[in-house]
Structures are given as C-alpha cells and as structure tokens.
Amino acid sequence: MPSDVINPRIISAFYAVPREIFMPDNMHDAAYIDDFVQLDERHFMLPPVTTAKLLDKANIQPQDKVLVIDCANGYTLALVAHLADDVTGLESSITLAEQAQANIAALNLNNVKITTGDLQLGCREYAPYNKILILGKIADAPDNLALQLVQGGQVITITGDSNNSLGYITVYNKYDDKLGGVQYEQVIARELKEFSKSKDFVF
C-alpha cells in the first residue's frame, strides 16, 4: 500500500481481499510485487500501487453504483465490492469473466454482477452509475460513457501515450452530458487495447 493512500476504507479492502487467489498458479508468492501480472495475451492486472491510487482518486462511497470496465479475473472488482453496495464488472473475455465470477463467489461477495461485452460500449443494462472505473490506460476521453453516468458522475481511469510506460490518473466529471477531465499523478500503466480501436467501429 503506497504511503500516500491513507483512506481507511481502501486499506481495509486491501486487507480483506487476498490478491494471491487472483494470481496465476505459478505466481502466488509474487502477489504483491508492484508490477503488471499478465493474465492472457491482451489482459493484465494492474500493479497494486496503481490500483490503490486509482481507488483513492475514485473516492467511492457505500451508496455509489459502480461499473468496473476491464474487470479481468475480478481482483479490483472485489476491492470495489468492499467500498460500494452495487458493483458491476464488464469484461471482454468470457474465460476471464468466468474466472472473476468464481473468485467473487469464493469470497462470498453478493453485491457484484459480472457481464461480458465490448468494453468501449460500457454496460447500459445496469446504468446509470455514480462511478465508472476503466482499468487501463486510454488515449481519449470516453465521451460515449457520459450517457451511462448520473449527473455529476465520474469516470476514473489512466490517460497517456500508448508508447509510454506511465500515465496520469484522470478523473472525468459529467456536467450537462459532457465529460471534463482533470489529470493527477503519474502511475505505471499499460494501454487498454480495446480502447485503442477506431471509434468508427463503435456504434
């Protein structure tokens, strides 16, 4: 846990969720090394410090309805489930979504729904949300997700150049159906491939 993340609810969530159960079988001993964990060709778990700082900026409250985009096998989803009462995970990989479902069930977290689909499109089925977390680095504001937020809702993600190993934690606030972003500190980040696709293919 980074020293500048002092929110007791986030610290409690990290203690409550054993990261090692989400790790590949040969990496249990490396669960808390501050690096990416590759889950398949396109999907990864963010480093623990990046995850903690992202959640810190999200400032999730118990009453919030939260969508976690690119939930992978469910680690950050499980953390968020300790912070909010109503959580939805969106994953593009059916295999990882099934793993997430099993991991969430093993932890007896009953406030989580998991669905599969195009990450860029979000999840309209359970909208609107107070917060949308995108667990990877994106280049452009996800303007289409504004319609899935309540007024004053937020998208919390990492932005930056795909060729750089760093990105900025960015909070987009919704006002009048538009998103306005504020960049914060730099963190280690990787490009979220699904958001690098041309917007011409999103409809």
C-alpha positions as CSV (number, residue, x, y, z in Angstrom):
1,M,0.0,0.0,0.0
2,P,1.5,3.4,-1.0
3,S,2.2,5.6,1.9
4,D,0.1,8.5,0.5
5,V,-3.0,6.3,0.3
6,I,-4.4,6.7,3.8
7,N,-8.1,6.2,3.2
8,P,-9.0,3.6,5.9
9,R,-11.8,2.0,3.8
10,I,-9.3,1.4,0.9
11,I,-6.7,-0.1,3.3
12,S,-9.4,-2.3,4.9
13,A,-10.5,-3.5,1.4
14,F,-6.9,-4.5,0.5
15,Y,-6.6,-6.5,3.7
16,A,-9.9,-8.2,3.1
17,V,-9.2,-9.3,-0.5
18,P,-6.3,-11.8,-0.8
19,R,-4.6,-10.9,-4.1
20,E,-2.9,-14.3,-4.3
21,I,-6.1,-16.1,-5.2
22,F,-6.3,-14.0,-8.4
23,M,-2.7,-14.8,-9.4
24,P,-1.7,-17.4,-12.0
25,D,-0.7,-20.7,-10.2
26,N,3.0,-20.1,-10.6
27,M,2.9,-16.6,-9.2
28,H,1.2,-16.8,-5.8
29,D,4.4,-15.8,-4.0
30,A,4.7,-12.7,-6.1
31,A,1.2,-11.4,-5.4
32,Y,2.2,-8.1,-4.0
33,I,5.2,-7.2,-6.3
34,D,4.4,-3.9,-7.8
35,D,4.3,-4.9,-11.4
36,F,1.8,-6.0,-14.0
37,V,0.5,-9.5,-14.0
38,Q,-0.2,-10.9,-17.5
39,L,-3.4,-13.0,-17.5
40,D,-3.6,-13.7,-21.2
41,E,-2.4,-12.2,-24.5
42,R,-4.4,-9.0,-24.0
43,H,-5.4,-8.8,-20.3
44,F,-3.4,-8.0,-17.2
45,M,-3.8,-7.0,-13.6
46,L,-2.6,-3.5,-12.6
47,P,0.2,-3.2,-10.1
48,P,-1.1,-2.9,-6.5
49,V,0.1,0.7,-6.1
50,T,-1.6,1.8,-9.3
51,T,-4.8,0.1,-8.2
52,A,-4.7,1.8,-4.7
53,K,-4.1,5.2,-6.2
54,L,-6.9,4.8,-8.7
55,L,-9.3,3.8,-6.0
56,D,-8.1,6.7,-3.8
57,K,-9.0,9.2,-6.6
58,A,-12.3,7.5,-7.2
59,N,-13.4,8.2,-3.6
60,I,-16.1,5.5,-3.8
61,Q,-18.9,5.8,-1.3
62,P,-21.1,3.0,0.1
63,Q,-24.2,4.3,-1.7
64,D,-22.4,4.5,-5.1
65,K,-23.4,2.3,-8.0
66,V,-20.1,1.4,-9.8
67,L,-19.1,-0.1,-13.1
68,V,-15.6,-1.6,-13.4
69,I,-14.5,-1.8,-17.0
70,D,-11.9,-4.5,-17.9
71,C,-12.5,-6.3,-14.6
72,A,-10.3,-9.2,-15.8
73,N,-10.5,-12.1,-13.2
74,G,-12.0,-9.9,-10.6
75,Y,-9.3,-8.5,-8.2
76,T,-10.2,-4.8,-8.4
77,L,-13.8,-5.7,-8.7
78,A,-13.6,-7.5,-5.3
79,L,-11.9,-4.4,-3.8
80,V,-14.6,-2.1,-5.1
81,A,-17.2,-4.5,-3.7
82,H,-15.9,-3.7,-0.2
83,L,-16.3,0.0,-1.0
84,A,-19.7,0.2,-2.7
85,D,-23.0,-1.6,-2.3
86,D,-23.8,-2.1,-6.0
87,V,-21.0,-3.1,-8.4
88,T,-21.0,-4.3,-12.0
89,G,-17.9,-5.8,-13.7
90,L,-17.6,-5.7,-17.5
91,E,-15.1,-8.0,-19.3
92,S,-14.5,-8.7,-22.9
93,S,-13.1,-12.2,-22.3
94,I,-15.6,-14.9,-21.5
95,T,-12.9,-17.0,-19.9
96,L,-11.7,-14.2,-17.6
97,A,-15.3,-13.3,-16.8
98,E,-15.9,-16.9,-15.7
99,Q,-12.8,-16.7,-13.5
100,A,-14.0,-13.5,-12.0
101,Q,-17.4,-15.0,-11.2
102,A,-15.7,-17.9,-9.4
103,N,-13.3,-15.7,-7.5
104,I,-16.1,-13.3,-6.4
105,A,-18.3,-16.3,-5.3
106,A,-15.3,-17.8,-3.3
107,L,-15.1,-14.5,-1.4
108,N,-18.9,-14.5,-0.7
109,L,-19.4,-11.1,-2.3
110,N,-23.1,-10.8,-3.1
111,N,-23.2,-7.2,-4.3
112,V,-21.4,-7.9,-7.7
113,K,-22.8,-8.6,-11.2
114,I,-20.4,-9.6,-14.0
115,T,-21.2,-9.3,-17.7
116,T,-19.3,-9.6,-21.0
117,G,-19.2,-7.3,-24.0
118,D,-17.4,-4.6,-25.8
119,L,-15.5,-2.5,-23.2
120,Q,-15.8,0.7,-25.1
121,L,-19.6,0.5,-25.0
122,G,-19.9,0.2,-21.3
123,C,-22.9,-1.6,-19.8
124,R,-26.2,0.1,-20.4
125,E,-28.2,-2.7,-18.8
126,Y,-27.4,-1.6,-15.2
127,A,-26.9,2.1,-15.8
128,P,-26.8,4.8,-14.6
129,Y,-23.7,4.7,-12.4
130,N,-22.2,7.1,-10.0
131,K,-18.7,6.0,-10.9
132,I,-17.1,4.1,-13.8
133,L,-13.6,2.8,-13.4
134,I,-11.6,1.9,-16.5
135,L,-8.7,-0.4,-15.5
136,G,-6.1,0.5,-18.1
137,K,-4.6,3.4,-20.0
138,I,-6.7,5.2,-22.7
139,A,-5.8,8.0,-25.0
140,D,-9.1,9.8,-25.4
141,A,-12.0,10.9,-23.2
142,P,-14.6,8.1,-23.2
143,D,-17.4,10.6,-24.1
144,N,-19.9,7.8,-25.0
145,L,-19.9,6.7,-21.4
146,A,-21.3,10.0,-20.2
147,L,-24.8,8.7,-21.0
148,Q,-24.3,5.9,-18.5
149,L,-23.5,8.2,-15.6
150,V,-25.8,10.1,-13.3
151,Q,-25.4,13.9,-13.5
152,G,-22.2,14.7,-11.6
153,G,-21.0,11.1,-12.0
154,Q,-17.4,10.3,-12.8
155,V,-15.2,8.2,-15.0
156,I,-11.9,7.3,-13.3
157,T,-9.1,6.0,-15.4
158,I,-5.5,6.4,-16.6
159,T,-4.6,8.5,-19.7
160,G,-1.5,8.9,-21.7
161,D,0.5,7.9,-24.8
162,S,0.4,4.2,-25.6
163,N,4.2,4.3,-26.2
164,N,4.9,5.4,-22.6
165,S,5.0,3.1,-19.6
166,L,3.5,5.8,-17.4
167,G,0.1,7.5,-17.5
168,Y,-1.8,10.1,-15.5
169,I,-4.7,9.1,-13.2
170,T,-7.6,11.1,-14.7
171,V,-11.0,11.9,-13.3
172,Y,-13.7,12.9,-15.8
173,N,-16.7,14.6,-14.3
174,K,-20.0,14.7,-16.1
175,Y,-21.8,18.0,-16.5
176,D,-24.6,18.6,-18.9
177,D,-24.0,15.2,-20.6
178,K,-20.4,16.1,-21.3
179,L,-17.1,14.9,-19.7
180,G,-14.4,17.2,-18.4
181,G,-11.2,15.6,-17.3
182,V,-8.6,16.5,-14.6
183,Q,-5.2,14.8,-14.6
184,Y,-3.5,13.9,-11.4
185,E,-0.3,12.0,-10.5
186,Q,1.6,9.7,-12.8
187,V,1.5,5.9,-12.3
188,I,2.8,2.8,-14.1
189,A,0.2,1.9,-16.7
190,R,-0.4,-0.1,-19.9
191,E,-2.6,0.6,-22.8
192,L,-6.1,-0.9,-22.7
193,K,-6.2,-2.4,-26.2
194,E,-10.0,-2.4,-26.6
195,F,-10.0,1.4,-26.2
196,S,-7.3,1.9,-28.9
197,K,-9.8,0.7,-31.6
198,S,-11.0,3.4,-34.0
199,K,-14.2,5.0,-32.8
200,D,-15.6,4.4,-36.3
201,F,-16.3,0.8,-35.1
202,V,-18.3,1.9,-32.0
203,F,-22.0,2.3,-32.6
